[in-house]
Amino acid sequence: MKIIPVELKDGKGYDITISNPEATVQDYLNALNRAIEGYDFERLWTPREKCFGCDLCCRERIPLTLADAVILAEHLPTNKKAGWEDALAEVIRKYCRIFVYGDIVDIHLRLTDDEACPFLNEEKGICRIYPHRPLVCQTFICCPMTGKAERLREALVNWGEDELVRWWMKYAYEKAIAVWFDEGDNPEIDLGCFDFVSEPFKFISGYSKVKIRDVVSPDLWKLLTTG
């Protein structure tokens, strides 16, 4: 997998190409993290050449994937003796907000009173959990990107959040949690009627277990692998 610097209309950004059909989401993250350190991209939100000390993107909506929540449960103080599922649920309850709009469920990090990520060191403008930061954070570089690079990021973030929603609803149903979301706008979801088993919860095993070709659409996979 290669991150390729390219000149786009908004400045120097990047494209992505995949040569290995077994490429995983972790391979993608590794490539992007190397690119952040190795390339001088055109910064769109800040005059800085590097992200260090800029916290603008830490004040946006930050959706979580199932793997993100599992990773946080492993590295944050939680009651792991109760079992990994309860530790995961503890992370969701403590650090996330769950919104239901009709039949749509959205799980993202609960912002502070200052409208910032709960893991942001606001004094220094840096992430306190940088090595374990969520997928949406790892895949955001404040620079232009090609259409297929943007589509890949959106597909992985959306699919991963869907997996977290599915897991949380399954957990809430099995634990008979009466109030399982924080805020609702005409919620139309019956936990008892929700389909919990149509897809495996692959992200529980981590990003290294999830093949990109299993997540993206066939047309996007073709674009990513043909240059």
BASETOR-342130 format. One record per atom (N, C-alpha, C): residue in three letters; atom name; z, x, y. Coordinates in steps of 0.001 Angstrom, whole numbers, plus 500000, padded with zeros to 6 digits. Example, Ala and Ser with C-alpha at 12.3 -4.5 7.8 and 13.67 -1.06 7.14 Angstrom:
2
   code   site       up     east    north
    ala      N   507800   513190   494310
    ala     CA   507800   512300   495500
    ala      C   507800   513200   496700
    ser      N   507080   512850   497750
    ser     CA   507140   513670   498940
    ser      C   507870   512900   500030
END
This chain:
227
   code   site       up     east    north
    met      N   500000   500850   498818
    met     CA   500000   500000   500000
    met      C   500000   500887   501234
    lys      N   499155   500544   502215
    lys     CA   499038   501362   503414
    lys      C   499186   500513   504667
    ile      N   499961   501026   505614
    ile     CA   500010   500498   506963
    ile      C   499080   501370   507793
    ile      N   498084   500767   508403
    ile     CA   497033   501521   509081
    ile      C   497087   501253   510581
    pro      N   497319   502284   511397
    pro     CA   497288   502091   512854
    pro      C   495877   501708   513305
    val      N   495762   500697   514121
    val     CA   494466   500253   514631
    val      C   494608   499871   516094
    glu      N   493496   499992   516831
    glu     CA   493453   499556   518224
    glu      C   493060   498089   518265
    leu      N   493940   497256   518799
    leu     CA   493689   495835   518948
    leu      C   493645   495489   520436
    lys      N   493312   494253   520753
    lys     CA   493108   493902   522157
    lys      C   494370   494078   522999
    asp      N   495549   493962   522367
    asp     CA   496802   494125   523096
    asp      C   497367   495534   523005
    gly      N   496616   496455   522396
    gly     CA   497075   497827   522289
    gly      C   497101   498313   520856
    lys      N   497772   499425   520642
    lys     CA   497818   500050   519326
    lys      C   498798   499307   518417
    gly      N   498243   498747   517340
    gly     CA   499064   498018   516384
    gly      C   498770   498467   514978
    tyr      N   498809   497526   514033
    tyr     CA   498602   497949   512657
    tyr      C   497896   496891   511829
    asp      N   497274   497394   510768
    asp     CA   496675   496573   509730
    asp      C   497342   496972   508420
    ile      N   497084   496218   507363
    ile     CA   497675   496526   506066
    ile      C   496645   496327   504976
    thr      N   496664   497212   504002
    thr     CA   495783   497072   502848
    thr      C   496564   497403   501579
    ile      N   496239   496714   500502
    ile     CA   496941   496886   499229
    ile      C   495948   497299   498156
    ser      N   496226   498405   497487
    ser     CA   495341   498890   496428
    ser      C   495930   498679   495040
    asn      N   497235   498499   494954
    asn     CA   497912   498344   493668
    asn      C   498173   496863   493397
    pro      N   497593   496288   492348
    pro     CA   497822   494866   492056
    pro      C   499268   494547   491707
    glu      N   500067   495578   491392
    glu     CA   501478   495375   491064
    glu      C   502386   495559   492271
    ala      N   501811   495687   493450
    ala     CA   502608   495920   494662
    ala      C   503643   494821   494849
    thr      N   504845   495235   495220
    thr     CA   505961   494295   495380
    thr      C   506323   494121   496853
    val      N   507175   493154   497099
    val     CA   507667   492940   498457
    val      C   508440   494168   498928
    gln      N   509152   494834   498032
    gln     CA   509878   496041   498417
    gln      C   508925   497156   498813
    asp      N   507787   497279   498133
    asp     CA   506774   498260   498536
    asp      C   506316   497992   499963
    tyr      N   506133   496724   500289
    tyr     CA   505729   496308   501636
    tyr      C   506791   496706   502661
    leu      N   508045   496442   502347
    leu     CA   509127   496791   503263
    leu      C   509226   498299   503453
    asn      N   509084   499042   502368
    asn     CA   509139   500502   502461
    asn      C   508031   501033   503365
    ala      N   506830   500482   503208
    ala     CA   505689   500928   504015
    ala      C   505916   500619   505493
    leu      N   506437   499444   505786
    leu     CA   506692   499078   507175
    leu      C   507788   499937   507791
    asn      N   508842   500218   507042
    asn     CA   509920   501053   507576
    asn      C   509440   502476   507840
    arg      N   508548   502974   507000
    arg     CA   507956   504296   507268
    arg      C   507096   504249   508521
    ala      N   506366   503153   508695
    ala     CA   505497   503023   509868
    ala      C   506312   502962   511154
    ile      N   507448   502260   511115
    ile     CA   508312   502175   512291
    ile      C   508741   503567   512739
    glu      N   509034   504432   511770
    glu     CA   509489   505788   512083
    glu      C   508333   506729   512422
    gly      N   507163   506480   511847
    gly     CA   506095   507473   511930
    gly      C   504999   507238   512946
    tyr      N   504838   505995   513426
    tyr     CA   503718   505692   514316
    tyr      C   504206   505261   515687
    asp      N   503409   505568   516702
    asp     CA   503703   505149   518069
    asp      C   502874   503913   518393
    phe      N   503455   502748   518116
    phe     CA   502773   501500   518384
    phe      C   502982   501064   519835
    glu      N   502116   500182   520296
    glu     CA   502253   499613   521626
    glu      C   503367   498562   521604
    arg      N   504426   498808   522335
    arg     CA   505540   497871   522359
    arg      C   505228   496726   523324
    leu      N   505349   495505   522835
    leu     CA   504958   494340   523619
    leu      C   506113   493738   524414
    trp      N   507338   493875   523928
    trp     CA   508483   493233   524580
    trp      C   509271   494181   525472
    thr      N   509100   495466   525302
    thr     CA   509943   496425   526009
    thr      C   509124   497662   526359
    pro      N   509431   498317   527478
    pro     CA   508714   499554   527825
    pro      C   509102   500742   526970
    arg      N   510125   500599   526159
    arg     CA   510543   501720   525316
    arg      C   509481   502050   524282
    glu      N   509424   503300   523878
    glu     CA   508501   503704   522822
    glu      C   509064   503340   521445
    lys      N   510357   503257   521338
    lys     CA   511015   502928   520080
    lys      C   511891   501704   520264
    cys      N   512276   501079   519148
    cys     CA   513101   499867   519193
    cys      C   514558   500157   519526
    phe      N   515020   501381   519309
    phe     CA   516438   501689   519402
    phe      C   517002   501275   520757
    gly      N   518042   500452   520732
    gly     CA   518684   500021   521960
    gly      C   518104   498761   522570
    cys      N   517009   498242   522013
    cys     CA   516431   496984   522485
    cys      C   516847   495882   521522
    asp      N   517434   494805   522048
    asp     CA   517928   493750   521174
    asp      C   517253   492402   521437
    leu      N   516072   492399   522044
    leu     CA   515413   491139   522383
    leu      C   515119   490296   521135
    cys      N   514620   490920   520079
    cys     CA   514291   490158   518872
    cys      C   515542   489732   518109
    cys      N   516704   490293   518474
    cys     CA   517963   489916   517835
    cys      C   518535   488633   518430
    arg      N   517792   488027   519353
    arg     CA   518219   486787   519994
    arg      C   517247   485647   519696
    glu      N   516413   485875   518700
    glu     CA   515471   484861   518252
    glu      C   516031   484156   517006
    arg      N   515342   483108   516567
    arg     CA   515697   482464   515295
    arg      C   515499   483475   514165
    ile      N   516488   483594   513277
    ile     CA   516433   484581   512192
    ile      C   516602   483851   510865
    pro      N   515507   483407   510254
    pro     CA   515610   482750   508948
    pro      C   515962   483742   507862
    leu      N   516656   483282   506837
    leu     CA   517030   484134   505712
    leu      C   516250   483741   504473
    thr      N   515977   484719   503632
    thr     CA   515444   484459   502308
    thr      C   516599   484474   501310
    leu      N   516309   484061   500093
    leu     CA   517340   484096   499057
    leu      C   517800   485521   498812
    ala      N   516871   486468   498762
    ala     CA   517248   487868   498547
    ala      C   518094   488394   499693
    asp      N   517777   487999   500936
    asp     CA   518590   488412   502073
    asp      C   520038   487991   501881
    ala      N   520227   486733   501499
    ala     CA   521582   486214   501325
    ala      C   522306   486937   500200
    val      N   521592   487239   499114
    val     CA   522192   487975   498000
    val      C   522605   489374   498453
    ile      N   521730   490039   499209
    ile     CA   522033   491387   499697
    ile      C   523239   491362   500627
    leu      N   523305   490377   501508
    leu     CA   524468   490260   502397
    leu      C   525741   489999   501601
    ala      N   525645   489167   500572
    ala     CA   526816   488894   499739
    ala      C   527318   490153   499048
    glu      N   526401   491066   498731
    glu     CA   526780   492312   498068
    glu      C   527439   493298   499026
    his      N   527066   493260   500313
    his     CA   527497   494301   501242
    his      C   528475   493837   502312
    leu      N   528715   492527   502387
    leu     CA   529706   492020   503331
    leu      C   530965   491637   502571
    pro      N   532114   491587   503257
    pro     CA   533357   491174   502583
    pro      C   533267   489709   502131
    thr      N   533229   489498   500850
    thr     CA   533233   488151   500280
    thr      C   534108   488160   499035
    asn      N   534439   486983   498567
    asn     CA   535273   486864   497375
    asn      C   534396   486973   496121
    lys      N   534012   488205   495799
    lys     CA   533105   488428   494678
    lys      C   533762   488115   493331
    lys      N   535079   488117   493288
    lys     CA   535758   487823   492031
    lys      C   535510   486382   491591
    ala      N   535172   485529   492541
    ala     CA   534925   484122   492214
    ala      C   533563   483917   491555
    gly      N   532724   484959   491562
    gly     CA   531383   484850   491001
    gly      C   530333   484999   492083
    trp      N   529167   485492   491680
    trp     CA   528147   485803   492684
    trp      C   527647   484553   493400
    glu      N   527583   483409   492717
    glu     CA   527100   482198   493380
    glu      C   528057   481749   494472
    asp      N   529357   481827   494219
    asp     CA   530325   481443   495232
    asp      C   530332   482449   496388
    ala      N   530111   483724   496079
    ala     CA   530026   484730   497136
    ala      C   528803   484470   498014
    leu      N   527705   484087   497383
    leu     CA   526487   483763   498122
    leu      C   526710   482532   499004
    ala      N   527358   481516   498448
    ala     CA   527658   480316   499219
    ala      C   528573   480632   500398
    glu      N   529487   481585   500201
    glu     CA   530399   481984   501278
    glu      C   529625   482601   502442
    val      N   528613   483402   502132
    val     CA   527768   483994   503174
    val      C   527048   482903   503953
    ile      N   526504   481944   503244
    ile     CA   525773   480855   503904
    ile      C   526709   480062   504816
    arg      N   527885   479735   504333
    arg     CA   528822   478950   505131
    arg      C   529312   479725   506361
    lys      N   529549   481023   506196
    lys     CA   530155   481817   507262
    lys      C   529148   482280   508305
    tyr      N   527943   482659   507855
    tyr     CA   527010   483307   508770
    tyr      C   525758   482485   509094
    cys      N   525585   481341   508440
    cys     CA   524336   480595   508613
    cys      C   524570   479212   509195
    arg      N   523494   478671   509745
    arg     CA   523459   477270   510124
    arg      C   522340   476604   509335
    ile      N   522606   475387   508872
    ile     CA   521641   474642   508071
    ile      C   521264   473383   508837
    phe      N   519989   473279   509154
    phe     CA   519480   472124   509891
    phe      C   518561   471324   508981
    val      N   518650   470011   509080
    val     CA   517758   469129   508336
    val      C   517018   468237   509331
    tyr      N   515698   468338   509304
    tyr     CA   514851   467496   510136
    tyr      C   514016   466622   509204
    gly      N   514432   465390   509010
    gly     CA   513723   464542   508063
    gly      C   513845   465131   506676
    asp      N   512712   465544   506096
    asp     CA   512734   466151   504766
    asp      C   512560   467664   504819
    ile      N   512781   468265   505993
    ile     CA   512652   469712   506161
    ile      C   514035   470328   506327
    val      N   514314   471378   505556
    val     CA   515590   472084   505635
    val      C   515342   473498   506150
    asp      N   516135   473908   507126
    asp     CA   515984   475236   507731
    asp      C   517325   475954   507681
    ile      N   517337   477146   507080
    ile     CA   518561   477955   507022
    ile      C   518315   479255   507785
    his      N   519096   479485   508814
    his     CA   518964   480734   509561
    his      C   520337   481213   510022
    leu      N   520397   482454   510512
    leu     CA   521670   483030   510907
    leu      C   522270   482262   512077
    arg      N   523579   482094   512031
    arg     CA   524326   481404   513095
    arg      C   524485   482370   514269
    leu      N   523959   482016   515438
    leu     CA   524048   482887   516603
    leu      C   525446   482841   517208
    thr      N   525785   483883   517938
    thr     CA   527072   483955   518629
    thr      C   527034   483082   519885
    asp      N   528158   483024   520585
    asp     CA   528214   482264   521844
    asp      C   527261   482847   522881
    asp      N   526914   484119   522716
    asp     CA   525970   484771   523623
    asp      C   524531   484653   523130
    glu      N   524318   483776   522147
    glu     CA   522972   483552   521596
    glu      C   522384   484819   520985
    ala      N   523210   485546   520242
    ala     CA   522776   486780   519604
    ala      C   523054   486714   518107
    cys      N   522352   487537   517351
    cys     CA   522593   487660   515923
    cys      C   524049   488068   515685
    pro      N   524708   487512   514687
    pro     CA   526114   487865   514444
    pro      C   526305   489314   514025
    phe      N   525219   489985   513637
    phe     CA   525332   491372   513192
    phe      C   524866   492360   514264
    leu      N   524669   491877   515478
    leu     CA   524245   492746   516576
    leu      C   525448   493374   517264
    asn      N   525402   494693   517435
    asn     CA   526356   495386   518300
    asn      C   525798   495250   519716
    glu      N   526315   494276   520461
    glu     CA   525726   493959   521758
    glu      C   525935   495077   522782
    glu      N   526983   495836   522640
    glu     CA   527241   496923   523583
    glu      C   526173   498006   523477
    lys      N   525773   498315   522236
    lys     CA   524783   499377   522024
    lys      C   523373   498839   521818
    gly      N   523244   497538   521580
    gly     CA   521926   496962   521351
    gly      C   521329   497364   520018
    ile      N   522174   497568   519000
    ile     CA   521683   497992   517694
    ile      C   522291   497109   516597
    cys      N   521644   497108   515441
    cys     CA   522063   496287   514310
    cys      C   523200   496971   513554
    arg      N   524245   496209   513252
    arg     CA   525382   496768   512520
    arg      C   525149   496822   511018
    ile      N   524092   496151   510536
    ile     CA   523801   496158   509094
    ile      C   522358   496615   508871
    tyr      N   521902   497558   509678
    tyr     CA   520480   497923   509697
    tyr      C   519874   498173   508318
    pro      N   520508   498925   507427
    pro     CA   519899   499149   506107
    pro      C   519747   497874   505282
    his      N   520524   496835   505615
    his     CA   520523   495594   504833
    his      C   520015   494405   505656
    arg      N   519326   494676   506753
    arg     CA   518880   493602   507638
    arg      C   517871   492699   506926
    pro      N   517774   491443   507346
    pro     CA   516916   490480   506653
    pro      C   515435   490841   506673
    leu      N   514701   490193   505794
    leu     CA   513261   490408   505671
    leu      C   512546   490174   506994
    val      N   512885   489107   507704
    val     CA   512186   488807   508951
    val      C   512393   489922   509971
    cys      N   513532   490613   509908
    cys     CA   513796   491727   510813
    cys      C   513050   492984   510372
    gln      N   513084   493268   509080
    gln     CA   512397   494452   508581
    gln      C   510893   494387   508785
    thr      N   510345   493183   508792
    thr     CA   508893   493048   508883
    thr      C   508415   492824   510309
    phe      N   509338   492850   511267
    phe     CA   508933   492688   512663
    phe      C   508857   494045   513340
    ile      N   507667   494384   513804
    ile     CA   507481   495548   514664
    ile      C   506952   495001   515980
    cys      N   507562   495394   517077
    cys     CA   507213   494846   518385
    cys      C   505868   495408   518839
    cys      N   504812   495022   518127
    cys     CA   503488   495545   518424
    cys      C   502434   494567   517906
    pro      N   501173   494738   518316
    pro     CA   500111   493874   517788
    pro      C   499921   494104   516291
    met      N   499389   493093   515616
    met     CA   499037   493236   514210
    met      C   497791   492407   513927
    thr      N   497090   492757   512877
    thr     CA   495902   492003   512522
    thr      C   496294   490637   511960
    gly      N   495309   489747   511870
    gly     CA   495574   488408   511369
    gly      C   496117   488406   509958
    lys      N   495567   489248   509086
    lys     CA   496032   489231   507699
    lys      C   497432   489821   507579
    ala      N   497772   490785   508437
    ala     CA   499130   491330   508431
    ala      C   500129   490259   508859
    glu      N   499758   489470   509858
    glu     CA   500622   488387   510314
    glu      C   500764   487306   509253
    arg      N   499673   486982   508575
    arg     CA   499719   485964   507518
    arg      C   500597   486411   506361
    leu      N   500544   487698   506009
    leu     CA   501379   488206   504925
    leu      C   502850   488068   505287
    arg      N   503208   488473   506486
    arg     CA   504606   488367   506912
    arg      C   505079   486922   506884
    glu      N   504292   486013   507414
    glu     CA   504671   484608   507441
    glu      C   504833   484039   506034
    ala      N   503923   484419   505139
    ala     CA   503971   483896   503770
    ala      C   505250   484334   503066
    leu      N   505628   485603   503217
    leu     CA   506814   486109   502535
    leu      C   508096   485520   503108
    val      N   508171   485440   504433
    val     CA   509365   484880   505071
    val      C   509524   483407   504689
    asn      N   508441   482647   504774
    asn     CA   508517   481212   504479
    asn      C   508848   480959   503014
    trp      N   508214   481701   502108
    trp     CA   508466   481515   500681
    trp      C   509906   481887   500339
    gly      N   510369   482978   500949
    gly     CA   511731   483416   500680
    gly      C   512772   482446   501194
    glu      N   512535   481866   502386
    glu     CA   513478   480875   502896
    glu      C   513458   479623   502024
    asp      N   512269   479230   501568
    asp     CA   512189   478073   500676
    asp      C   513039   478286   499426
    glu      N   513021   479505   498890
    glu     CA   513825   479802   497710
    glu      C   515322   479689   498011
    leu      N   515723   480137   499226
    leu     CA   517133   480017   499608
    leu      C   517529   478545   499753
    val      N   516662   477761   500370
    val     CA   516933   476325   500523
    val      C   517106   475671   499161
    arg      N   516204   476008   498234
    arg     CA   516266   475438   496898
    arg      C   517576   475818   496216
    trp      N   517961   477091   496347
    trp     CA   519203   477525   495709
    trp      C   520389   476797   496326
    trp      N   520469   476714   497640
    trp     CA   521613   476096   498296
    trp      C   521715   474617   497934
    met      N   520606   473919   497879
    met     CA   520640   472504   497541
    met      C   521070   472295   496090
    lys      N   520637   473182   495221
    lys     CA   521076   473121   493827
    lys      C   522588   473350   493739
    tyr      N   523073   474356   494462
    tyr     CA   524506   474670   494467
    tyr      C   525305   473496   495028
    ala      N   524838   472935   496152
    ala     CA   525543   471819   496776
    ala      C   525590   470613   495853
    tyr      N   524511   470379   495140
    tyr     CA   524464   469240   494207
    tyr      C   525433   469451   493051
    glu      N   525419   470650   492456
    glu     CA   526266   470913   491299
    glu      C   527750   470960   491669
    lys      N   528050   471385   492904
    lys     CA   529442   471459   493357
    lys      C   529890   470169   494041
    ala      N   528993   469208   494129
    ala     CA   529300   467914   494761
    ala      C   529820   468099   496180
    ile      N   529125   468944   496953
    ile     CA   529503   469180   498345
    ile      C   528994   468010   499188
    ala      N   529903   467279   499789
    ala     CA   529526   466069   500515
    ala      C   528759   466394   501792
    val      N   529250   467358   502565
    val     CA   528587   467756   503812
    val      C   527981   469139   503592
    trp      N   526705   469168   503269
    trp     CA   526061   470430   502889
    trp      C   525166   471007   503971
    phe      N   525054   470332   505128
    phe     CA   524280   470888   506239
    phe      C   525079   470709   507527
    asp      N   524734   471522   508554
    asp     CA   525486   471545   509802
    asp      C   524994   470517   510813
    glu      N   523702   470296   510829
    glu     CA   523144   469391   511817
    glu      C   521918   468712   511240
    gly      N   521746   467428   511539
    gly     CA   520614   466703   510988
    gly      C   519952   465799   512006
    asp      N   518659   465649   511879
    asp     CA   517884   464744   512705
    asp      C   517138   463797   511758
    asn      N   517691   462620   511550
    asn     CA   517140   461649   510607
    asn      C   516929   462263   509214
    pro      N   517975   462870   508645
    pro     CA   517819   463501   507319
    pro      C   517406   462491   506258
    glu      N   516437   462904   505455
    glu     CA   515894   462024   504425
    glu      C   515885   462713   503062
    ile      N   516924   463476   502777
    ile     CA   516960   464260   501540
    ile      C   518105   463781   500658
    asp      N   517784   463474   499425
    asp     CA   518766   463087   498417
    asp      C   518891   464242   497433
    leu      N   520025   464918   497444
    leu     CA   520188   466079   496565
    leu      C   519948   465718   495104
    gly      N   520337   464522   494705
    gly     CA   520185   464126   493309
    gly      C   518744   463971   492882
    cys      N   517846   463801   493845
    cys     CA   516424   463624   493507
    cys      C   515630   464901   493729
    phe      N   516309   465979   494135
    phe     CA   515582   467201   494467
    phe      C   515166   467940   493194
    asp      N   513949   468466   493226
    asp     CA   513421   469211   492079
    asp      C   513905   470646   492158
    phe      N   514835   471009   491276
    phe     CA   515429   472338   491342
    phe      C   514717   473358   490467
    val      N   513808   472950   489617
    val     CA   513347   473861   488570
    val      C   511850   474115   488583
    ser      N   511158   473774   489650
    ser     CA   509709   473954   489627
    ser      C   509300   475412   489739
    glu      N   510174   476260   490310
    glu     CA   509869   477689   490422
    glu      C   511126   478491   490075
    pro      N   510959   479674   489505
    pro     CA   512120   480529   489250
    pro      C   512645   481114   490553
    phe      N   513921   481386   490615
    phe     CA   514501   481979   491805
    phe      C   514316   483501   491736
    lys      N   513105   483944   491925
    lys     CA   512777   485355   491729
    lys      C   513511   486276   492688
    phe      N   513746   485797   493911
    phe     CA   514342   486681   494900
    phe      C   515780   487063   494551
    ile      N   516398   486355   493624
    ile     CA   517747   486727   493223
    ile      C   517763   488142   492662
    ser      N   516674   488556   492022
    ser     CA   516584   489888   491422
    ser      C   516267   490971   492441
    gly      N   516005   490591   493681
    gly     CA   515693   491571   494709
    gly      C   514204   491676   494978
    tyr      N   513868   492288   496085
    tyr     CA   512473   492369   496507
    tyr      C   511606   493229   495599
    ser      N   512213   494159   494874
    ser     CA   511433   495025   493999
    ser      C   510919   494288   492771
    lys      N   511428   493081   492522
    lys     CA   511007   492296   491359
    lys      C   509920   491276   491691
    val      N   509602   491118   492973
    val     CA   508668   490079   493391
    val      C   507314   490706   493735
    lys      N   506293   490351   492984
    lys     CA   504958   490856   493250
    lys      C   504310   490037   494365
    ile      N   503688   490728   495285
    ile     CA   503084   490058   496432
    ile      C   502011   489074   495993
    arg      N   501250   489419   494997
    arg     CA   500165   488541   494552
    arg      C   500693   487212   494004
    asp      N   501970   487181   493594
    asp     CA   502563   485949   493073
    asp      C   503044   485027   494182
    val      N   503072   485522   495406
    val     CA   503614   484761   496523
    val      C   502522   484263   497459
    val      N   501528   485110   497740
    val     CA   500514   484759   498726
    val      C   499392   483939   498097
    ser      N   498595   483315   498943
    ser     CA   497459   482527   498470
    ser      C   496355   483448   497961
    pro      N   495457   482960   497083
    pro     CA   494363   483794   496563
    pro      C   493465   484357   497659
    asp      N   493201   483569   498693
    asp     CA   492319   484070   499748
    asp      C   492979   485178   500557
    leu      N   494294   485070   500803
    leu     CA   494995   486140   501514
    leu      C   495079   487377   500645
    trp      N   495339   487213   499357
    trp     CA   495380   488361   498452
    trp      C   494041   489092   498455
    lys      N   492963   488365   498486
    lys     CA   491631   488978   498516
    lys      C   491446   489783   499804
    leu      N   491873   489234   500939
    leu     CA   491770   489952   502193
    leu      C   492591   491239   502185
    leu      N   493772   491157   501612
    leu     CA   494676   492312   501599
    leu      C   494172   493417   500695
    thr      N   493441   493082   499658
    thr     CA   493027   494080   498658
    thr      C   491583   494551   498816
    thr      N   490859   493966   499759
    thr     CA   489465   494390   499951
    thr      C   489256   495126   501263
    gly      N   490345   495420   501960
    gly     CA   490233   496195   503194
    gly      C   489930   495356   504405
END
